[in-house]
Amino acid sequence: MKQPVHCKYTPLEKHLRILSATESVLTLSFEQIEIIMQSELPKSAFLRLSWWDNAVHSTLSHKHAWLHANWQVDQIDLSGKLVRFVRTMK
């Protein structure tokens, strides 16, 4: 049975929230994110930069995972399957 989308990304949000306040930049591979989530990323995460944007008005729960944890996506490397997050000031 498929997990509801809003729950699927909760482990990523929790992971970002518990990082040390001194950590301001974090690079994760897509594989590391999937391990944290204990779930696969959708195909669109591997194909579209827009999947990773920081649109605050978005209703897409995957974006809320990092935005609510006070992080933003800074760089995406789709070919290398890497994402760099930076901590935001809130």
LINMO-V146670 format. One record per backbone hydrogen bond with DSSP energy under -1.0 kcal/mol. NH is the residue of the N-H (numbers start at 1). CO is the residue of the C=O. Records with the same first field share a line. If there is no record, write none. Layout:
# LINMO-V146670
NH->CO / CO
This chain:
# LINMO-V146670
8->4
9->5
13->9
14->10
15->11
16->12
17->13
18->14
23->20
26->85
28->83
30->81
33->29
34->30
35->31
36->32
37->33
38->34
39->34
45->42
46->43
48->44
51->48
52->49
53->50
58->55
63->60
65->61
67->63
68->64
70->67
71->66
72->86
74->84
75->84
77->82
81->77
82->77
83->28
84->75
85->26
86->72
87->24
88->70
